[in-house]
Structures are given as C-alpha cells and as structure tokens.
C-alpha cells in the first residue's frame, strides 16, 4: 500500500536538471477552462475510490474522532491527462485546501494541491506537483498528454502566475508563463527573446524555491 507524505516526495520520476528548464515560448491555441468543484459524498466511478485506497491518503470509514480527510468528492477530485490508457495508471489528483491527508504530519496549507501520477513498474509515481489551482487543459497530440494551465500564487510578492506545463514523456515540466497579475489585472510577461526567457527562468526558480512547484 502506498503511503503518501505531505511532501509527496516518496516516489518521484527521475530526470535531469535540464528537463526542468523553461522551453522556448511559442504561440498556441488557448486552454479550455477547468473549474474544479469539491462536493458530494460518494464517487460515481468506482475507479476513483480504488485509486484513493491505493494511495492511502484518506479514510473510507472515518469515526467521529478522526481528523483525517474522508475519501469523498468533497475533498478529492480525480481526472485524466493522458490521451490513451486507463485512468488508474495515469491521473491528476486535486486535493481541497486545508484538508488533513492520512499519514501526513499536518493539514495542507490553505491552498489546493494538484498531484499527477503515472504507474511505473506497477507502482504509482509522482510526475508533477503543484500548490495551486488547475484552471485549464488543452490537447497535445505530439506529447500524448494534455498541456496543463496551473494558477500559482506567490503570497510574498502578492502575485498570481498562470503557468503552462507540458508532458515530456516522463513527467510534467514547466514550459512558460501565460500571464500574471500583480494585483492590478492580468498582463503578459514583458520583454522579448532572451530577456523574456531569462525573466521566465527567474520566476520559475522562485516558484520552485517556495515549493509552489514540487
């Protein structure tokens, strides 16, 4: 049974540091919006319950005294990202802000968590992790998996970033910043060419250092 720690670091896909570097920004079609709503007390698809049972991050039969999160749609959302294959072998797990996952040392901070898993050699491996909101998806036939648009908020700088992540064949990697908001409305990243790429890299490192990407 897989025990999932709060850091989600027990199983991670191996990669070279270069794979995390932001890629050259190119114009593409925009994303279809995703608005996750956490509600309900029972999953309609039994596979969702099977996934949560394997991850062992919540209680299926909570008592009145338990403080761990219950395995219900009110706390968790599961969706696909691969163009082909079974959901149980590749899925996105969204976790409600502030819940207390089973086997964690403390509750999640007041922000949603998005963790992406793929099965390798029979085990579920984390191939992407974000402390933020999944707000968009778009098809990508070349990679075989959807591109993801994730909203990440840096509370220290009071800035909201909309970041694009793409599947590289092994995991989701940072690609670009779609737009950002310093508190006075959304805008695109200023600059051109190498200057823009340098700024993108600096922001990416900032988001990683603050564990908004993990």
C-alpha positions in Angstrom: 0.0 0.0 0.0 1.4 3.4 -1.0 1.8 5.8 1.8 1.7 9.4 0.6 3.6 12.0 2.7 2.7 15.7 2.8 5.6 16.5 0.6 4.6 13.8 -2.0 8.3 13.1 -2.3 8.4 9.3 -1.6 8.1 8.4 -5.3 9.3 10.8 -7.9 10.2 10.3 -11.6 13.9 10.6 -12.3 15.0 13.4 -14.6 17.9 15.5 -15.5 18.0 19.1 -14.2 17.9 20.3 -17.8 14.4 18.9 -18.2 13.1 21.4 -15.8 14.3 24.4 -17.8 11.6 26.6 -19.3 11.1 25.9 -23.0 11.0 28.4 -25.9 7.7 30.1 -25.9 5.6 29.7 -29.0 2.0 30.8 -29.9 -0.6 28.1 -29.4 -4.3 27.7 -29.1 -5.7 28.8 -25.7 -6.8 26.4 -23.0 -10.2 25.1 -22.2 -11.1 26.3 -18.8 -11.3 24.0 -15.8 -13.3 24.9 -12.7 -13.0 22.2 -10.1 -15.8 22.0 -7.5 -15.3 19.8 -4.5 -18.7 18.5 -3.5 -20.5 15.2 -2.9 -20.2 12.3 -0.5 -19.7 9.4 -3.0 -17.8 8.8 -6.2 -19.9 7.7 -9.2 -16.8 6.0 -10.7 -15.5 3.1 -8.5 -12.1 3.6 -10.0 -11.7 6.9 -8.1 -12.2 5.0 -4.8 -9.8 2.3 -5.9 -7.1 5.0 -6.6 -7.6 6.7 -3.2 -7.5 3.3 -1.5 -4.1 2.6 -3.2 -2.7 6.0 -2.3 -3.9 5.5 1.3 -4.3 9.3 1.9 -7.8 9.3 3.3 -10.3 7.5 5.5 -13.1 5.3 4.0 -14.7 4.6 7.3 -14.0 7.7 9.5 -15.1 7.7 13.1 -16.4 10.7 14.9 -13.0 11.2 16.4 -10.8 11.0 13.3 -9.2 14.2 11.9 -8.0 12.7 8.6 -9.8 13.6 5.4 -12.6 11.3 4.3 -12.3 9.7 0.9 -15.2 11.6 -0.8 -15.5 14.1 -3.7 -15.9 16.9 -1.2 -12.1 16.5 -0.6 -10.6 14.9 -3.7 -11.1 15.2 -7.5 -9.5 12.7 -9.9 -9.3 13.3 -13.7 -7.3 12.0 -16.7 -4.5 13.7 -18.6 -3.2 11.0 -21.0 -4.8 10.7 -24.5 -4.8 6.9 -24.1 -4.7 4.3 -21.3 -6.5 3.6 -18.1 -7.3 6.2 -15.6 -5.8 4.2 -12.7 -2.5 4.2 -14.5 -2.2 7.9 -15.2 -4.3 10.6 -13.4 -4.5 14.1 -11.8 -5.3 14.2 -8.2 -6.7 17.5 -6.9 -6.9 18.0 -3.1 -9.0 20.5 -1.4 -7.2 23.3 0.5 -6.7 22.7 4.2 -7.6 19.0 4.5 -5.6 16.6 6.6 -4.3 13.7 4.4 -3.9 10.4 6.1 -0.3 9.7 7.3 0.6 13.4 6.9 2.2 15.3 9.8 -0.1 18.3 9.5 -3.0 19.6 7.4 -2.4 21.0 3.9 -1.9 24.8 3.8 -4.9 26.9 2.7 -4.3 26.3 -1.0 -5.3 23.5 -3.3 -2.8 20.8 -4.2 -2.5 19.2 -7.7 -0.5 16.0 -7.8 0.0 14.0 -11.0 0.7 10.3 -11.0 1.7 7.7 -13.6 2.2 4.0 -13.0 5.7 2.7 -13.5 6.6 -1.0 -12.9 3.3 -1.4 -11.1 3.8 1.5 -8.7 2.3 5.0 -8.8 5.0 7.6 -9.3 4.5 11.4 -8.8 5.2 13.1 -12.2 4.1 16.6 -11.2 3.1 18.5 -8.1 1.7 22.0 -7.7 0.4 24.1 -4.8 -2.2 25.9 -6.8 -5.3 25.5 -9.0 -5.7 23.6 -12.2 -7.5 26.1 -14.4 -7.1 24.9 -17.9 -6.3 22.0 -20.3 -5.6 21.7 -24.0 -5.0 18.7 -26.3 -1.4 17.9 -27.3 -1.3 15.0 -29.8 2.5 15.2 -30.1 3.2 14.6 -26.3 0.3 12.1 -25.9 -0.9 14.1 -22.8 -2.8 17.3 -22.3 -1.0 20.6 -21.6 -2.0 22.0 -18.2 -2.5 25.6 -17.1 -1.9 26.0 -13.4 -2.5 29.1 -11.3 0.2 29.6 -8.7 0.1 32.4 -6.1 3.2 33.8 -4.5 1.9 35.3 -1.3 5.2 37.1 -0.5 5.1 39.1 -3.7 1.3 39.1 -3.9 1.5 37.9 -7.5 -0.6 35.3 -9.3 1.0 33.4 -12.1 -0.7 31.3 -14.8 1.9 28.8 -15.8 1.9 26.3 -18.6 3.2 22.7 -18.0 3.8 20.1 -20.7 4.3 16.4 -20.7 7.9 15.4 -21.8 7.4 11.7 -21.9 8.3 11.1 -18.3 6.8 13.9 -16.3 5.2 17.4 -16.5 7.8 20.1 -16.9 7.5 23.9 -16.8 7.1 25.5 -20.2 6.1 29.1 -19.9 4.2 31.8 -18.1 0.9 32.5 -19.8 0.1 35.7 -17.9 0.5 37.2 -14.4 -1.3 39.5 -12.0 0.4 41.8 -9.5 -3.0 42.8 -8.1 -4.0 45.3 -10.8 -5.2 43.0 -13.5 -3.7 40.3 -15.7 -0.9 41.1 -18.2 1.5 39.2 -20.3 5.2 38.9 -19.4 7.1 41.9 -20.7 10.3 41.6 -22.8 11.4 39.7 -25.9 13.7 36.9 -26.8 16.5 36.1 -24.3 15.3 38.8 -21.9 11.9 37.3 -21.6 13.3 33.8 -21.3 15.6 35.0 -18.5 12.7 36.5 -16.6 10.7 33.4 -17.1 13.6 31.3 -15.7 13.9 33.6 -12.7 10.2 33.3 -11.9 10.3 29.5 -12.4 13.1 29.2 -9.9 11.3 31.5 -7.5 8.2 29.2 -7.7 10.3 26.1 -7.1 12.2 27.6 -4.1 8.8 28.4 -2.5 7.6 24.9 -3.1 4.7 26.0 -5.3 6.1 23.5 -7.8 7.3 20.3 -6.1 
